[in-house]
């Protein structure tokens, strides 16, 4: 379990808490984790869009085997995105 320091009283508190149990001061959440989460969301979204576009193009050109695999990459990226979004809940 991660601990953070209260900016007001300096006491350690669990990172999941919204406010300090000693002084009720709101605890600051990590900006780095939010930025990392946004980066992963953008990456998985781009992989999904790219996989969907590539699968469509391959299907139009008659490469149905490739279209199937690229479609699976797109589906896997959506699953990873959903897992990443629910990781902090």
C-alpha positions as CSV (number, residue, x, y, z in Angstrom):
1,X,0.0,0.0,0.0
2,X,1.4,3.4,-1.0
3,X,1.7,6.1,1.5
4,X,1.7,9.9,0.8
5,X,2.6,12.8,3.1
6,X,-0.1,15.3,4.1
7,X,0.9,18.8,2.8
8,X,-0.5,20.4,5.9
9,X,0.6,18.3,8.9
10,X,3.2,16.0,7.4
11,X,1.5,12.8,8.6
12,X,1.6,9.7,6.4
13,X,-1.7,8.6,4.9
14,X,-2.8,5.9,2.5
15,X,-2.7,7.1,-1.1
16,X,-6.3,6.0,-1.7
17,X,-7.6,8.5,0.9
18,X,-9.1,11.8,-0.2
19,X,-8.2,13.7,2.9
20,X,-5.7,13.4,5.8
21,X,-7.1,11.4,8.7
22,X,-5.3,13.7,11.2
23,X,-6.2,17.2,9.9
24,X,-8.8,16.6,7.1
25,X,-6.6,18.5,4.6
26,X,-7.2,17.2,1.0
27,X,-4.4,15.0,-0.1
28,X,-2.8,15.8,-3.4
29,X,-2.9,13.0,-6.0
30,X,0.0,12.1,-8.2
31,X,0.1,14.1,-11.4
32,X,2.6,11.6,-12.9
33,X,0.2,8.7,-12.7
34,X,-2.6,10.7,-14.4
35,X,-0.1,11.7,-17.2
36,X,1.0,8.1,-17.6
37,X,-2.6,6.9,-17.7
38,X,-3.5,9.5,-20.4
39,X,-0.4,8.4,-22.5
40,X,-1.6,4.8,-22.4
41,X,-5.1,5.8,-23.3
42,X,-3.8,7.7,-26.4
43,X,-1.5,4.8,-27.3
44,X,-4.2,2.2,-27.1
45,X,-6.7,4.4,-29.0
46,X,-4.2,4.9,-31.8
47,X,-3.5,1.2,-32.0
48,X,-7.2,0.5,-32.2
49,X,-7.8,3.0,-34.9
50,X,-4.7,1.9,-36.8
51,X,-5.7,-1.8,-36.5
52,X,-9.2,-1.1,-37.6
53,X,-8.1,0.9,-40.6
54,X,-5.4,-1.6,-41.6
55,X,-7.9,-4.5,-41.2
56,X,-10.4,-2.7,-43.4
57,X,-7.8,-2.0,-46.1
58,X,-6.6,-5.6,-46.0
59,X,-10.1,-6.9,-46.3
60,X,-10.8,-4.7,-49.3
61,X,-7.7,-6.0,-51.0
62,X,-8.6,-9.6,-50.4
63,X,-6.2,-10.4,-47.6
64,X,-8.8,-11.7,-45.2
65,X,-6.2,-13.5,-43.0
66,X,-4.3,-10.3,-42.3
67,X,-7.6,-8.5,-41.8
68,X,-8.6,-11.0,-39.1
69,X,-5.3,-10.6,-37.2
70,X,-5.3,-6.8,-37.4
71,X,-8.9,-6.8,-36.2
72,X,-7.8,-8.9,-33.2
73,X,-5.0,-6.4,-32.5
74,X,-7.6,-3.7,-32.4
75,X,-9.9,-5.7,-30.1
76,X,-6.9,-6.5,-27.8
77,X,-6.0,-2.8,-27.6
78,X,-9.6,-1.9,-26.5
79,X,-9.4,-4.6,-23.8
80,X,-6.1,-3.3,-22.6
81,X,-7.5,0.2,-22.6
82,X,-10.5,-0.8,-20.5
83,X,-8.3,-2.7,-18.1
84,X,-6.0,0.3,-17.8
85,X,-9.0,2.6,-17.1
86,X,-10.3,0.4,-14.4
87,X,-7.0,-0.3,-12.7
88,X,-7.2,2.6,-10.3
89,X,-10.9,2.1,-9.3
